[in-house]
Amino acid sequence: MLFEILIMYHTLEDIPMGFELYQPVKSKNFKPFCTMYTNGKFMINAAAARQYELMEYKYLQFYYDRDTKRIGLKFFHEEVDHTLKCQPQKGQTCLCFMSSNFIEIYKIPLKANTRYEFFYDTDHELYIIDMTQPLEGRAQKKKRKTPIKSAPKENQPV
């Protein structure tokens, strides 16, 4: 199995000279992005979750700018007014959460699962999903390597 390598810099006394510790990661993409699915699911990739240290948060608030077509996210450790739960599952490297109501209320057109740039806006203190700039390639479900065999129907030879 092929793994991409991410350079992690450590200054440990027991590592001689200028050696750097390499840590393998399964992700092939090191650019932060958010995938929005047609069913209202949001998935912030491992690169973004790692870069912005999002895995420690348990709740988030949604914001929407109709003029710029940008979604803002604000993360919290504790539950406050108008938050949704976004606690990652054990062993996950990406952050997933659902909000189909948000998509419906703001009538956000999602014809296909799409990846968008994800970044932190210091002026507004929000993490931004910029829907005006979809990233190359579409987020699609992975195809199975071997097809699932259905059970034989009655009166059908096995």
CNS distance restraints for C-alpha pairs under 8 A (distance, minus, plus):
assign (resid   3 and name CA) (resid  24 and name CA) 6.32 0.50 0.50
assign (resid   3 and name CA) (resid  25 and name CA) 6.37 0.50 0.50
assign (resid   3 and name CA) (resid  26 and name CA) 5.71 0.50 0.50
assign (resid   3 and name CA) (resid  27 and name CA) 7.90 0.50 0.50
assign (resid   3 and name CA) (resid  28 and name CA) 7.96 0.50 0.50
assign (resid   4 and name CA) (resid  24 and name CA) 6.22 0.50 0.50
assign (resid   4 and name CA) (resid  25 and name CA) 5.98 0.50 0.50
assign (resid   4 and name CA) (resid  26 and name CA) 6.45 0.50 0.50
assign (resid   4 and name CA) (resid  27 and name CA) 6.94 0.50 0.50
assign (resid   4 and name CA) (resid  28 and name CA) 6.23 0.50 0.50
assign (resid   5 and name CA) (resid  22 and name CA) 6.69 0.50 0.50
assign (resid   5 and name CA) (resid  23 and name CA) 6.26 0.50 0.50
assign (resid   5 and name CA) (resid  24 and name CA) 4.70 0.50 0.50
assign (resid   5 and name CA) (resid  25 and name CA) 6.11 0.50 0.50
assign (resid   6 and name CA) (resid  22 and name CA) 6.18 0.50 0.50
assign (resid   6 and name CA) (resid  23 and name CA) 5.69 0.50 0.50
assign (resid   6 and name CA) (resid  24 and name CA) 6.01 0.50 0.50
assign (resid   6 and name CA) (resid  25 and name CA) 6.58 0.50 0.50
assign (resid   7 and name CA) (resid  20 and name CA) 7.35 0.50 0.50
assign (resid   7 and name CA) (resid  21 and name CA) 6.74 0.50 0.50
assign (resid   7 and name CA) (resid  22 and name CA) 4.96 0.50 0.50
assign (resid   7 and name CA) (resid  23 and name CA) 6.43 0.50 0.50
assign (resid   8 and name CA) (resid  20 and name CA) 6.95 0.50 0.50
assign (resid   8 and name CA) (resid  21 and name CA) 5.75 0.50 0.50
assign (resid   8 and name CA) (resid  22 and name CA) 5.74 0.50 0.50
assign (resid   8 and name CA) (resid  23 and name CA) 6.45 0.50 0.50
assign (resid   9 and name CA) (resid  20 and name CA) 5.72 0.50 0.50
assign (resid   9 and name CA) (resid  21 and name CA) 6.25 0.50 0.50
assign (resid  10 and name CA) (resid  20 and name CA) 6.58 0.50 0.50
assign (resid  10 and name CA) (resid  21 and name CA) 6.56 0.50 0.50
assign (resid  11 and name CA) (resid  15 and name CA) 7.78 0.50 0.50
assign (resid  15 and name CA) (resid  19 and name CA) 6.66 0.50 0.50
assign (resid  27 and name CA) (resid  46 and name CA) 7.15 0.50 0.50
assign (resid  27 and name CA) (resid  47 and name CA) 7.92 0.50 0.50
assign (resid  29 and name CA) (resid  47 and name CA) 7.19 0.50 0.50
assign (resid  30 and name CA) (resid  47 and name CA) 5.22 0.50 0.50
assign (resid  31 and name CA) (resid  47 and name CA) 6.05 0.50 0.50
assign (resid  31 and name CA) (resid  48 and name CA) 7.20 0.50 0.50
assign (resid  32 and name CA) (resid  44 and name CA) 7.71 0.50 0.50
assign (resid  32 and name CA) (resid  45 and name CA) 6.42 0.50 0.50
assign (resid  32 and name CA) (resid  46 and name CA) 7.65 0.50 0.50
assign (resid  32 and name CA) (resid  47 and name CA) 5.13 0.50 0.50
assign (resid  32 and name CA) (resid  48 and name CA) 4.19 0.50 0.50
assign (resid  32 and name CA) (resid  49 and name CA) 7.90 0.50 0.50
assign (resid  32 and name CA) (resid  51 and name CA) 7.85 0.50 0.50
assign (resid  32 and name CA) (resid 117 and name CA) 6.74 0.50 0.50
assign (resid  32 and name CA) (resid 118 and name CA) 5.66 0.50 0.50
assign (resid  32 and name CA) (resid 119 and name CA) 7.19 0.50 0.50
assign (resid  33 and name CA) (resid  44 and name CA) 6.16 0.50 0.50
assign (resid  33 and name CA) (resid  45 and name CA) 5.96 0.50 0.50
assign (resid  33 and name CA) (resid  47 and name CA) 7.81 0.50 0.50
assign (resid  33 and name CA) (resid  48 and name CA) 6.42 0.50 0.50
assign (resid  33 and name CA) (resid 115 and name CA) 6.43 0.50 0.50
assign (resid  33 and name CA) (resid 116 and name CA) 5.55 0.50 0.50
assign (resid  33 and name CA) (resid 117 and name CA) 4.71 0.50 0.50
assign (resid  33 and name CA) (resid 118 and name CA) 4.58 0.50 0.50
assign (resid  33 and name CA) (resid 119 and name CA) 7.85 0.50 0.50
assign (resid  34 and name CA) (resid  42 and name CA) 6.78 0.50 0.50
assign (resid  34 and name CA) (resid  43 and name CA) 5.54 0.50 0.50
assign (resid  34 and name CA) (resid  44 and name CA) 4.39 0.50 0.50
assign (resid  34 and name CA) (resid  45 and name CA) 6.17 0.50 0.50
assign (resid  34 and name CA) (resid 115 and name CA) 5.61 0.50 0.50
assign (resid  34 and name CA) (resid 116 and name CA) 5.35 0.50 0.50
assign (resid  34 and name CA) (resid 117 and name CA) 6.41 0.50 0.50
assign (resid  34 and name CA) (resid 118 and name CA) 5.77 0.50 0.50
assign (resid  34 and name CA) (resid 129 and name CA) 6.83 0.50 0.50
assign (resid  35 and name CA) (resid  42 and name CA) 5.75 0.50 0.50
assign (resid  35 and name CA) (resid  43 and name CA) 5.09 0.50 0.50
assign (resid  35 and name CA) (resid  44 and name CA) 6.44 0.50 0.50
assign (resid  35 and name CA) (resid  45 and name CA) 7.75 0.50 0.50
assign (resid  35 and name CA) (resid 113 and name CA) 6.89 0.50 0.50
assign (resid  35 and name CA) (resid 114 and name CA) 5.51 0.50 0.50
assign (resid  35 and name CA) (resid 115 and name CA) 4.21 0.50 0.50
assign (resid  35 and name CA) (resid 116 and name CA) 6.20 0.50 0.50
assign (resid  35 and name CA) (resid 139 and name CA) 6.83 0.50 0.50
assign (resid  36 and name CA) (resid  40 and name CA) 6.90 0.50 0.50
assign (resid  36 and name CA) (resid  41 and name CA) 6.01 0.50 0.50
assign (resid  36 and name CA) (resid  42 and name CA) 4.79 0.50 0.50
assign (resid  36 and name CA) (resid  43 and name CA) 6.62 0.50 0.50
assign (resid  36 and name CA) (resid 110 and name CA) 7.98 0.50 0.50
assign (resid  36 and name CA) (resid 113 and name CA) 5.72 0.50 0.50
assign (resid  36 and name CA) (resid 114 and name CA) 5.47 0.50 0.50
assign (resid  36 and name CA) (resid 115 and name CA) 6.35 0.50 0.50
assign (resid  36 and name CA) (resid 116 and name CA) 7.75 0.50 0.50
assign (resid  37 and name CA) (resid  41 and name CA) 5.14 0.50 0.50
assign (resid  37 and name CA) (resid  42 and name CA) 6.35 0.50 0.50
assign (resid  37 and name CA) (resid 110 and name CA) 7.44 0.50 0.50
assign (resid  37 and name CA) (resid 112 and name CA) 6.94 0.50 0.50
assign (resid  37 and name CA) (resid 113 and name CA) 4.33 0.50 0.50
assign (resid  37 and name CA) (resid 114 and name CA) 6.60 0.50 0.50
assign (resid  38 and name CA) (resid 110 and name CA) 5.48 0.50 0.50
assign (resid  38 and name CA) (resid 111 and name CA) 6.63 0.50 0.50
assign (resid  38 and name CA) (resid 112 and name CA) 5.98 0.50 0.50
assign (resid  38 and name CA) (resid 113 and name CA) 5.67 0.50 0.50
assign (resid  39 and name CA) (resid 100 and name CA) 6.35 0.50 0.50
assign (resid  40 and name CA) (resid  98 and name CA) 5.63 0.50 0.50
assign (resid  40 and name CA) (resid  99 and name CA) 5.20 0.50 0.50
assign (resid  40 and name CA) (resid 100 and name CA) 3.96 0.50 0.50
assign (resid  40 and name CA) (resid 101 and name CA) 7.67 0.50 0.50
assign (resid  40 and name CA) (resid 102 and name CA) 7.89 0.50 0.50
assign (resid  40 and name CA) (resid 103 and name CA) 6.34 0.50 0.50
assign (resid  41 and name CA) (resid  96 and name CA) 7.05 0.50 0.50
assign (resid  41 and name CA) (resid  97 and name CA) 5.82 0.50 0.50
assign (resid  41 and name CA) (resid  98 and name CA) 4.34 0.50 0.50
assign (resid  41 and name CA) (resid  99 and name CA) 6.30 0.50 0.50
assign (resid  41 and name CA) (resid 100 and name CA) 7.02 0.50 0.50
assign (resid  42 and name CA) (resid  96 and name CA) 5.58 0.50 0.50
assign (resid  42 and name CA) (resid  97 and name CA) 5.41 0.50 0.50
assign (resid  42 and name CA) (resid  98 and name CA) 6.03 0.50 0.50
assign (resid  42 and name CA) (resid  99 and name CA) 7.70 0.50 0.50
assign (resid  43 and name CA) (resid  94 and name CA) 6.80 0.50 0.50
assign (resid  43 and name CA) (resid  95 and name CA) 5.66 0.50 0.50
assign (resid  43 and name CA) (resid  96 and name CA) 4.40 0.50 0.50
assign (resid  43 and name CA) (resid  97 and name CA) 6.72 0.50 0.50
assign (resid  44 and name CA) (resid  48 and name CA) 6.39 0.50 0.50
assign (resid  44 and name CA) (resid  49 and name CA) 6.54 0.50 0.50
assign (resid  44 and name CA) (resid  94 and name CA) 5.75 0.50 0.50
assign (resid  44 and name CA) (resid  95 and name CA) 5.09 0.50 0.50
assign (resid  44 and name CA) (resid  96 and name CA) 6.36 0.50 0.50
assign (resid  45 and name CA) (resid  49 and name CA) 6.25 0.50 0.50
assign (resid  45 and name CA) (resid  93 and name CA) 7.60 0.50 0.50
assign (resid  45 and name CA) (resid  94 and name CA) 4.81 0.50 0.50
assign (resid  45 and name CA) (resid  95 and name CA) 6.68 0.50 0.50
assign (resid  46 and name CA) (resid  50 and name CA) 5.89 0.50 0.50
assign (resid  46 and name CA) (resid  93 and name CA) 5.13 0.50 0.50
assign (resid  46 and name CA) (resid  94 and name CA) 4.40 0.50 0.50
assign (resid  46 and name CA) (resid  95 and name CA) 7.42 0.50 0.50
assign (resid  47 and name CA) (resid  51 and name CA) 5.96 0.50 0.50
assign (resid  48 and name CA) (resid  52 and name CA) 5.93 0.50 0.50
assign (resid  48 and name CA) (resid  53 and name CA) 7.87 0.50 0.50
assign (resid  48 and name CA) (resid  54 and name CA) 7.79 0.50 0.50
assign (resid  48 and name CA) (resid 118 and name CA) 7.29 0.50 0.50
assign (resid  49 and name CA) (resid  53 and name CA) 5.45 0.50 0.50
assign (resid  49 and name CA) (resid  54 and name CA) 4.81 0.50 0.50
assign (resid  49 and name CA) (resid  55 and name CA) 6.07 0.50 0.50
assign (resid  49 and name CA) (resid  93 and name CA) 7.42 0.50 0.50
assign (resid  49 and name CA) (resid  94 and name CA) 6.16 0.50 0.50
assign (resid  49 and name CA) (resid  95 and name CA) 6.69 0.50 0.50
assign (resid  50 and name CA) (resid  54 and name CA) 6.81 0.50 0.50
assign (resid  50 and name CA) (resid  55 and name CA) 7.54 0.50 0.50
assign (resid  54 and name CA) (resid  75 and name CA) 7.78 0.50 0.50
assign (resid  54 and name CA) (resid  95 and name CA) 7.64 0.50 0.50
assign (resid  55 and name CA) (resid  87 and name CA) 7.50 0.50 0.50
assign (resid  55 and name CA) (resid  88 and name CA) 6.51 0.50 0.50
assign (resid  55 and name CA) (resid  93 and name CA) 7.98 0.50 0.50
assign (resid  55 and name CA) (resid  94 and name CA) 7.85 0.50 0.50
assign (resid  55 and name CA) (resid  95 and name CA) 6.79 0.50 0.50
assign (resid  56 and name CA) (resid  77 and name CA) 7.36 0.50 0.50
assign (resid  57 and name CA) (resid  75 and name CA) 6.22 0.50 0.50
assign (resid  57 and name CA) (resid  76 and name CA) 5.66 0.50 0.50
assign (resid  57 and name CA) (resid  77 and name CA) 4.86 0.50 0.50
assign (resid  57 and name CA) (resid  86 and name CA) 7.35 0.50 0.50
assign (resid  57 and name CA) (resid  87 and name CA) 6.60 0.50 0.50
assign (resid  58 and name CA) (resid  75 and name CA) 7.56 0.50 0.50
assign (resid  58 and name CA) (resid  76 and name CA) 6.34 0.50 0.50
assign (resid  58 and name CA) (resid  77 and name CA) 5.37 0.50 0.50
assign (resid  58 and name CA) (resid  78 and name CA) 6.81 0.50 0.50
assign (resid  58 and name CA) (resid  79 and name CA) 7.79 0.50 0.50
assign (resid  58 and name CA) (resid  85 and name CA) 5.92 0.50 0.50
assign (resid  58 and name CA) (resid  86 and name CA) 5.19 0.50 0.50
assign (resid  58 and name CA) (resid  87 and name CA) 4.38 0.50 0.50
assign (resid  58 and name CA) (resid  88 and name CA) 7.70 0.50 0.50
assign (resid  59 and name CA) (resid  75 and name CA) 5.80 0.50 0.50
assign (resid  59 and name CA) (resid  76 and name CA) 5.07 0.50 0.50
assign (resid  59 and name CA) (resid  77 and name CA) 6.29 0.50 0.50
assign (resid  59 and name CA) (resid  78 and name CA) 6.66 0.50 0.50
assign (resid  59 and name CA) (resid  79 and name CA) 6.07 0.50 0.50
assign (resid  59 and name CA) (resid  83 and name CA) 5.87 0.50 0.50
assign (resid  59 and name CA) (resid  84 and name CA) 5.45 0.50 0.50
assign (resid  59 and name CA) (resid  85 and name CA) 4.56 0.50 0.50
assign (resid  59 and name CA) (resid  86 and name CA) 5.17 0.50 0.50
assign (resid  59 and name CA) (resid  87 and name CA) 6.83 0.50 0.50
assign (resid  60 and name CA) (resid  73 and name CA) 6.50 0.50 0.50
assign (resid  60 and name CA) (resid  74 and name CA) 5.37 0.50 0.50
assign (resid  60 and name CA) (resid  75 and name CA) 4.28 0.50 0.50
assign (resid  60 and name CA) (resid  76 and name CA) 5.76 0.50 0.50
assign (resid  60 and name CA) (resid  83 and name CA) 5.13 0.50 0.50
assign (resid  60 and name CA) (resid  84 and name CA) 5.40 0.50 0.50
assign (resid  60 and name CA) (resid  85 and name CA) 6.57 0.50 0.50
assign (resid  60 and name CA) (resid  86 and name CA) 6.59 0.50 0.50
assign (resid  61 and name CA) (resid  73 and name CA) 5.68 0.50 0.50
assign (resid  61 and name CA) (resid  74 and name CA) 5.17 0.50 0.50
assign (resid  61 and name CA) (resid  75 and name CA) 6.56 0.50 0.50
assign (resid  61 and name CA) (resid  82 and name CA) 6.32 0.50 0.50
assign (resid  61 and name CA) (resid  83 and name CA) 4.75 0.50 0.50
assign (resid  61 and name CA) (resid  84 and name CA) 6.39 0.50 0.50
assign (resid  62 and name CA) (resid  71 and name CA) 7.06 0.50 0.50
assign (resid  62 and name CA) (resid  72 and name CA) 5.86 0.50 0.50
assign (resid  62 and name CA) (resid  73 and name CA) 5.01 0.50 0.50
assign (resid  62 and name CA) (resid  74 and name CA) 6.80 0.50 0.50
assign (resid  62 and name CA) (resid  83 and name CA) 7.75 0.50 0.50
assign (resid  62 and name CA) (resid 102 and name CA) 7.97 0.50 0.50
assign (resid  63 and name CA) (resid  71 and name CA) 5.69 0.50 0.50
assign (resid  63 and name CA) (resid  72 and name CA) 4.66 0.50 0.50
assign (resid  63 and name CA) (resid  73 and name CA) 6.23 0.50 0.50
assign (resid  64 and name CA) (resid  69 and name CA) 7.24 0.50 0.50
assign (resid  64 and name CA) (resid  70 and name CA) 6.01 0.50 0.50
assign (resid  64 and name CA) (resid  71 and name CA) 4.63 0.50 0.50
assign (resid  64 and name CA) (resid  72 and name CA) 6.00 0.50 0.50
assign (resid  65 and name CA) (resid  69 and name CA) 5.57 0.50 0.50
assign (resid  65 and name CA) (resid  70 and name CA) 5.39 0.50 0.50
assign (resid  65 and name CA) (resid  71 and name CA) 6.46 0.50 0.50
assign (resid  65 and name CA) (resid  72 and name CA) 7.91 0.50 0.50
assign (resid  66 and name CA) (resid  70 and name CA) 7.20 0.50 0.50
assign (resid  68 and name CA) (resid 132 and name CA) 7.68 0.50 0.50
assign (resid  69 and name CA) (resid 130 and name CA) 6.82 0.50 0.50
assign (resid  69 and name CA) (resid 131 and name CA) 5.79 0.50 0.50
assign (resid  69 and name CA) (resid 132 and name CA) 6.40 0.50 0.50
assign (resid  70 and name CA) (resid 128 and name CA) 6.55 0.50 0.50
assign (resid  70 and name CA) (resid 129 and name CA) 5.67 0.50 0.50
assign (resid  70 and name CA) (resid 130 and name CA) 4.73 0.50 0.50
assign (resid  70 and name CA) (resid 131 and name CA) 5.70 0.50 0.50
assign (resid  70 and name CA) (resid 132 and name CA) 7.51 0.50 0.50
assign (resid  71 and name CA) (resid 128 and name CA) 5.68 0.50 0.50
assign (resid  71 and name CA) (resid 129 and name CA) 5.05 0.50 0.50
assign (resid  71 and name CA) (resid 130 and name CA) 6.63 0.50 0.50
assign (resid  71 and name CA) (resid 131 and name CA) 7.59 0.50 0.50
assign (resid  72 and name CA) (resid 126 and name CA) 5.47 0.50 0.50
assign (resid  72 and name CA) (resid 127 and name CA) 5.49 0.50 0.50
assign (resid  72 and name CA) (resid 128 and name CA) 4.69 0.50 0.50
assign (resid  72 and name CA) (resid 129 and name CA) 6.45 0.50 0.50
assign (resid  73 and name CA) (resid 126 and name CA) 5.49 0.50 0.50
assign (resid  73 and name CA) (resid 127 and name CA) 4.98 0.50 0.50
assign (resid  73 and name CA) (resid 128 and name CA) 6.40 0.50 0.50
assign (resid  74 and name CA) (resid 125 and name CA) 7.67 0.50 0.50
assign (resid  74 and name CA) (resid 126 and name CA) 5.38 0.50 0.50
assign (resid  74 and name CA) (resid 127 and name CA) 6.41 0.50 0.50
assign (resid  76 and name CA) (resid  80 and name CA) 7.83 0.50 0.50
assign (resid  79 and name CA) (resid  83 and name CA) 6.45 0.50 0.50
assign (resid  85 and name CA) (resid  97 and name CA) 7.41 0.50 0.50
assign (resid  86 and name CA) (resid  95 and name CA) 7.30 0.50 0.50
assign (resid  86 and name CA) (resid  96 and name CA) 6.75 0.50 0.50
assign (resid  86 and name CA) (resid  97 and name CA) 5.39 0.50 0.50
assign (resid  87 and name CA) (resid  95 and name CA) 7.74 0.50 0.50
assign (resid  88 and name CA) (resid  92 and name CA) 6.43 0.50 0.50
assign (resid  88 and name CA) (resid  94 and name CA) 7.60 0.50 0.50
assign (resid  88 and name CA) (resid  95 and name CA) 5.70 0.50 0.50
assign (resid  88 and name CA) (resid  96 and name CA) 6.86 0.50 0.50
assign (resid  99 and name CA) (resid 103 and name CA) 6.80 0.50 0.50
assign (resid 100 and name CA) (resid 104 and name CA) 6.24 0.50 0.50
assign (resid 101 and name CA) (resid 105 and name CA) 5.94 0.50 0.50
assign (resid 102 and name CA) (resid 106 and name CA) 6.25 0.50 0.50
assign (resid 103 and name CA) (resid 107 and name CA) 5.79 0.50 0.50
assign (resid 103 and name CA) (resid 108 and name CA) 5.23 0.50 0.50
assign (resid 103 and name CA) (resid 109 and name CA) 7.93 0.50 0.50
assign (resid 104 and name CA) (resid 108 and name CA) 6.70 0.50 0.50
assign (resid 110 and name CA) (resid 114 and name CA) 7.89 0.50 0.50
assign (resid 112 and name CA) (resid 138 and name CA) 7.66 0.50 0.50
assign (resid 113 and name CA) (resid 138 and name CA) 6.37 0.50 0.50
assign (resid 113 and name CA) (resid 139 and name CA) 5.31 0.50 0.50
assign (resid 113 and name CA) (resid 140 and name CA) 6.49 0.50 0.50
assign (resid 114 and name CA) (resid 134 and name CA) 6.75 0.50 0.50
assign (resid 114 and name CA) (resid 135 and name CA) 7.67 0.50 0.50
assign (resid 114 and name CA) (resid 137 and name CA) 7.95 0.50 0.50
assign (resid 114 and name CA) (resid 138 and name CA) 5.27 0.50 0.50
assign (resid 114 and name CA) (resid 139 and name CA) 5.37 0.50 0.50
assign (resid 115 and name CA) (resid 134 and name CA) 5.81 0.50 0.50
assign (resid 115 and name CA) (resid 135 and name CA) 5.47 0.50 0.50
assign (resid 115 and name CA) (resid 136 and name CA) 7.77 0.50 0.50
assign (resid 115 and name CA) (resid 137 and name CA) 7.71 0.50 0.50
assign (resid 115 and name CA) (resid 138 and name CA) 6.49 0.50 0.50
assign (resid 115 and name CA) (resid 139 and name CA) 6.19 0.50 0.50
assign (resid 116 and name CA) (resid 129 and name CA) 6.17 0.50 0.50
assign (resid 116 and name CA) (resid 130 and name CA) 6.12 0.50 0.50
assign (resid 116 and name CA) (resid 131 and name CA) 6.13 0.50 0.50
assign (resid 116 and name CA) (resid 133 and name CA) 6.43 0.50 0.50
assign (resid 116 and name CA) (resid 134 and name CA) 4.73 0.50 0.50
assign (resid 116 and name CA) (resid 135 and name CA) 5.39 0.50 0.50
assign (resid 117 and name CA) (resid 128 and name CA) 7.93 0.50 0.50
assign (resid 117 and name CA) (resid 129 and name CA) 5.92 0.50 0.50
assign (resid 117 and name CA) (resid 130 and name CA) 5.85 0.50 0.50
assign (resid 117 and name CA) (resid 131 and name CA) 7.86 0.50 0.50
assign (resid 117 and name CA) (resid 133 and name CA) 7.02 0.50 0.50
assign (resid 117 and name CA) (resid 134 and name CA) 7.02 0.50 0.50
assign (resid 117 and name CA) (resid 135 and name CA) 6.69 0.50 0.50
assign (resid 118 and name CA) (resid 127 and name CA) 6.95 0.50 0.50
assign (resid 118 and name CA) (resid 128 and name CA) 5.60 0.50 0.50
assign (resid 118 and name CA) (resid 129 and name CA) 4.99 0.50 0.50
assign (resid 118 and name CA) (resid 130 and name CA) 6.92 0.50 0.50
assign (resid 119 and name CA) (resid 127 and name CA) 5.59 0.50 0.50
assign (resid 119 and name CA) (resid 128 and name CA) 5.38 0.50 0.50
assign (resid 119 and name CA) (resid 129 and name CA) 7.09 0.50 0.50
assign (resid 120 and name CA) (resid 125 and name CA) 7.14 0.50 0.50
assign (resid 120 and name CA) (resid 126 and name CA) 5.94 0.50 0.50
assign (resid 120 and name CA) (resid 127 and name CA) 4.34 0.50 0.50
assign (resid 120 and name CA) (resid 128 and name CA) 5.98 0.50 0.50
assign (resid 121 and name CA) (resid 125 and name CA) 5.57 0.50 0.50
assign (resid 121 and name CA) (resid 126 and name CA) 5.47 0.50 0.50
assign (resid 121 and name CA) (resid 127 and name CA) 6.02 0.50 0.50
assign (resid 121 and name CA) (resid 128 and name CA) 6.58 0.50 0.50
assign (resid 122 and name CA) (resid 126 and name CA) 7.03 0.50 0.50
assign (resid 130 and name CA) (resid 134 and name CA) 7.73 0.50 0.50
assign (resid 152 and name CA) (resid 156 and name CA) 6.25 0.50 0.50
assign (resid 152 and name CA) (resid 157 and name CA) 7.53 0.50 0.50
assign (resid 152 and name CA) (resid 158 and name CA) 6.46 0.50 0.50
